[in-house]
Amino acid sequence: MTWISKLTTAFGLLLLADSCYSAYEHSVLQTHRAASLSSLTSHSGTAASLPIDITIETLVATFVICLGIVLGTSNLRPIQWRVWAGKIEREGEAGFANNSGEVEKDYVGNPFQLLENRPGFVDIRKQRKEFAEWVKGQD
């Protein structure tokens, strides 16, 4: 993660912690108010919902945290395997470096290397003929 994404995520977490504390304080104040009112009168009051500023702060904090996490993710890989393999062949390790400049753990190099370096088909008739000539040459 880059420092911008870390800073954004930390700011979002700070906002979320503040909104959670504000919601807790609001619920405690409502409990004390209900307790003091119930001692004065015998009728029960309705429970008050959270103020709109706490709700908005919670939503903004969640959005900022999500933004910070998205900013810190690496680039997505192509879905098609042939496109991904072409990128490996063109760019090599530089194309799979993360935000900090390190090569990703699952980078294995050219996926077509095994196919490009495999031996060709074996011609048994040719080998039999060469072996027969070799045996004749030994006598």
C-alpha positions as CSV (number, residue, x, y, z in Angstrom):
1,M,0.0,0.0,0.0
2,T,1.2,3.5,-0.8
3,W,1.3,6.2,1.9
4,I,-1.7,7.9,0.3
5,S,-3.9,4.8,0.7
6,K,-2.6,4.1,4.2
7,L,-3.3,7.7,5.2
8,T,-6.8,7.6,3.7
9,T,-7.6,4.3,5.4
10,A,-6.3,5.6,8.7
11,F,-8.4,8.8,8.4
12,G,-11.5,6.7,7.6
13,L,-10.8,4.5,10.7
14,L,-10.5,7.6,12.8
15,L,-13.8,8.9,11.5
16,L,-15.5,5.5,12.1
17,A,-14.1,5.3,15.7
18,D,-15.5,8.9,16.3
19,S,-18.9,8.0,14.9
20,C,-19.0,4.8,17.0
21,Y,-18.1,6.8,20.2
22,S,-20.7,9.4,19.3
23,A,-23.4,6.7,18.9
24,Y,-22.4,5.2,22.2
25,E,-22.6,8.6,24.0
26,H,-26.0,9.3,22.4
27,S,-27.4,5.9,23.6
28,V,-26.0,6.5,27.1
29,L,-27.6,10.0,27.2
30,Q,-30.9,8.6,26.0
31,T,-30.8,5.9,28.7
32,H,-30.2,8.4,31.4
33,R,-32.9,10.7,30.0
34,A,-35.4,7.8,29.9
35,A,-34.5,6.8,33.5
36,S,-34.9,10.4,34.8
37,L,-38.2,10.8,32.9
38,S,-39.6,7.5,34.1
39,S,-39.0,8.5,37.7
40,L,-40.9,11.7,37.2
41,T,-43.8,10.3,35.2
42,S,-45.2,6.8,34.8
43,H,-45.7,6.8,31.0
44,S,-43.0,5.3,28.8
45,G,-41.4,7.4,26.0
46,T,-40.4,6.2,22.6
47,A,-36.8,5.4,21.8
48,A,-35.0,8.1,19.9
49,S,-33.0,7.2,16.8
50,L,-29.5,8.3,16.0
51,P,-29.1,11.9,15.0
52,I,-28.5,12.5,11.2
53,D,-25.0,13.8,11.7
54,I,-23.8,10.6,13.4
55,T,-25.4,8.5,10.6
56,I,-23.8,10.7,7.9
57,E,-20.4,10.5,9.6
58,T,-20.6,6.7,9.8
59,L,-21.5,6.5,6.1
60,V,-18.7,8.9,5.1
61,A,-16.2,7.0,7.3
62,T,-17.2,3.7,5.6
63,F,-16.8,5.2,2.2
64,V,-13.3,6.7,3.0
65,I,-12.1,3.3,4.4
66,C,-13.3,1.6,1.2
67,L,-11.6,4.2,-0.9
68,G,-8.3,3.8,1.0
69,I,-8.4,0.0,0.6
70,V,-9.2,0.3,-3.2
71,L,-6.3,2.8,-3.7
72,G,-3.9,0.3,-2.1
73,T,-4.7,-2.7,-4.2
74,S,-2.6,-3.9,-7.1
75,N,-3.7,-3.8,-10.7
76,L,-6.1,-6.6,-11.8
77,R,-4.8,-9.3,-14.1
78,P,-6.5,-9.9,-17.4
79,I,-9.2,-12.6,-17.4
80,Q,-8.0,-14.3,-20.5
81,W,-4.9,-16.4,-20.0
82,R,-3.4,-15.7,-23.4
83,V,-3.6,-11.9,-22.7
84,W,-1.9,-12.5,-19.3
85,A,0.8,-14.6,-20.9
86,G,1.4,-12.0,-23.6
87,K,1.8,-9.4,-20.9
88,I,4.4,-11.6,-19.2
89,E,6.3,-12.0,-22.5
90,R,6.3,-8.3,-23.3
91,E,6.9,-6.7,-19.9
92,G,8.6,-9.5,-17.8
93,E,9.0,-8.9,-14.1
94,A,8.4,-5.2,-14.4
95,G,4.8,-5.7,-15.4
96,F,4.1,-7.6,-12.2
97,A,5.7,-5.3,-9.6
98,N,3.4,-4.2,-6.9
99,N,3.1,-0.6,-5.5
100,S,6.3,-0.9,-3.5
101,G,8.3,-2.1,-6.4
102,E,8.6,-5.8,-5.4
103,V,7.7,-8.6,-7.8
104,E,4.5,-10.4,-6.8
105,K,4.9,-13.8,-5.1
106,D,3.0,-15.8,-7.7
107,Y,5.0,-14.5,-10.7
108,V,6.4,-17.6,-12.4
109,G,7.8,-16.2,-15.6
110,N,6.8,-17.2,-19.1
111,P,3.9,-19.8,-18.9
112,F,4.7,-21.0,-22.5
113,Q,8.4,-21.8,-21.6
114,L,7.6,-25.5,-21.2
115,L,5.9,-25.7,-24.6
116,E,8.7,-23.7,-26.3
117,N,11.5,-25.9,-24.9
118,R,10.0,-29.3,-25.2
119,P,11.7,-31.9,-27.4
120,G,10.2,-32.6,-30.8
121,F,8.5,-35.8,-31.9
122,V,10.6,-38.9,-31.9
123,D,11.1,-40.6,-35.3
124,I,11.5,-44.3,-34.4
125,R,12.1,-45.4,-38.0
126,K,15.0,-43.0,-38.3
127,Q,16.5,-44.0,-35.0
128,R,16.1,-47.7,-36.0
129,K,17.9,-47.1,-39.3
130,E,20.7,-45.1,-37.5
131,F,21.0,-47.9,-34.9
132,A,21.2,-50.6,-37.7
133,E,23.9,-48.6,-39.5
134,W,25.8,-48.2,-36.2
135,V,25.6,-52.0,-35.5
136,K,26.9,-52.7,-39.1
137,G,29.7,-50.2,-38.5
138,Q,30.7,-52.1,-35.3
139,D,31.4,-55.4,-37.1
